[in-house]
């Protein structure tokens, strides 16, 4: 059959089928030529047998497979290949799903400014997956409203919220951590952290206690997203003693709770974030993940934890092949991001979803980050159809070269006011100052005293507004859209080209998620056969997108 055969030997001739057992048909099964291999592999809850029917290899999902060379008395056909059942819920770490109350090891990561919307979190949660609301960059009141909405709509269904490191707005980070504690948010995704902070430690250890069986209960769970092994080590370690002492001194935890906290990791789960959209170090997944997984094993042994440290993978995951590779490396779960932004439930605009649907892998680049502008931190963004990356880079270049707004060369300042800001810089400062007087008065006061900081705040106005213009679909500012995006978006578009998922309007979060997970399960089974010397056709190895109803029929 042309869909698969055993591998050729060195002479170029087909090798003999390797027989390692026998397949016996049940009495109730009528004779048949067998299923197509592609169809047999899609029946992920059933075994896939490759049998030799008088020189022709066929695929079966029924019957009984027996290992061993001795032919059974009841007869049968030689068994030349076998792929075990592999439903999507068996991918990843079963303990991860059990501990978090999930059915599938699939996480929708948080994207700032509510792009990971409440609707997206609800859709994922109701299907047994995990979604994080993108709280970063939103007004406090909007985050509080989202906490209330999801608590009411999902109740006990697992879901979480983002807590992003805010070195220039520590009061906001502190306020969010206190909000999550007050509202009973039990799961937080910590992202963009350069080091641990007191608000993050406070959240983690709040309510810690010892149960009657002697185990330590930590009601608040953190899943940390990191791109560097040194940061992963900080999250895998217990909370720093200095922060615990400070919390005890402030009366926020007891001495006994501090002792318990010293025996648990800051985060039991760490997501190794490879080449992703937004904040990223552009690390290759196949180098980053094994390193952090090895670190987890060492630190679990060194600290003698009573719980397993787990590592998931994010960055570049938008196709079944990428997901299958992640699970093959040992990922406890996968996390998606860029691909979800193009789905109809995302909190971005129709215009941006259309741009993302046309993105190729090379259509992304790095640009200065609004939240860490002065530090030179960058984020990965879309460059096709927008001038934001170039304009943001120009602003950072001027920030490095000039000591104040008044120090900007007149010709450069004229260009800025005409093309980027479309207003006098004095007007932008007045608007920015009024904003920070409401949000963080310290920033406004410092801007009044420090001309360099004033320039940074004005430049950050453009970077921040560019994200709003794209999210709101402001047509007058389309050329300035800031769209966080990684190369995974281009990989997804190539995969779905010509299918029902090609149009942006057809992309739904759960449909995309099930296609990635189901496809990964099918490819995992196909790889079992490849490891047995079975050469599969390209058509068999390419998982075409399927309608959600079709996938659920296979998963019955």
Secondary structure, 3 states (H helix, E strand, C coil): CCCEEECECCCCCECCCCCCEEEECCCCCCCCCCECHHHHHHCCCCCEEEEEECCEEEEECCCEEEECCCCCCCCCEEEEEEECCCCHHHCCCHHHHHHHCCCCCEEECCCCCCCCCHHHHHHHHHCCCEEEECCCCCCHHHHHHHHHHHHHHHCCCCCEEEEECCCCCHHHHHHHHHHHHHCCCCEEEEECCCCCCHHHHHHHHCCCEECCCCCEECCCEEEEEECCHHHHHHHHCCCCHHHHHHHHHCCCCCHHHHHHHCCCCCCCEEEEECCCCEECCCCCHHHHHHHHHHHHHHHHHHHCCCCCCEEEEECCCCCHHHHHHHHHHCCCCEEECHHHHCCCCCCCCHHHHHHHHCCCCCCEEEEECCCCHHHCCEEEEECCCCCHHHHHHHHHHHHHHCCCHHHCCHHHHHHHHHHHCCCCHHHHHHHHHHHHHHHCHHHHHHHHHCHHHHHHHHHHHHHHHHHHHHHHCCHHHHHHCCCECCCHHHHHHHHHCCCCCCCHHHCCHHHHHHHHHHHHHHHHHHHHHHCCCEEECHHHHCCCCCCHHHHHHHCC
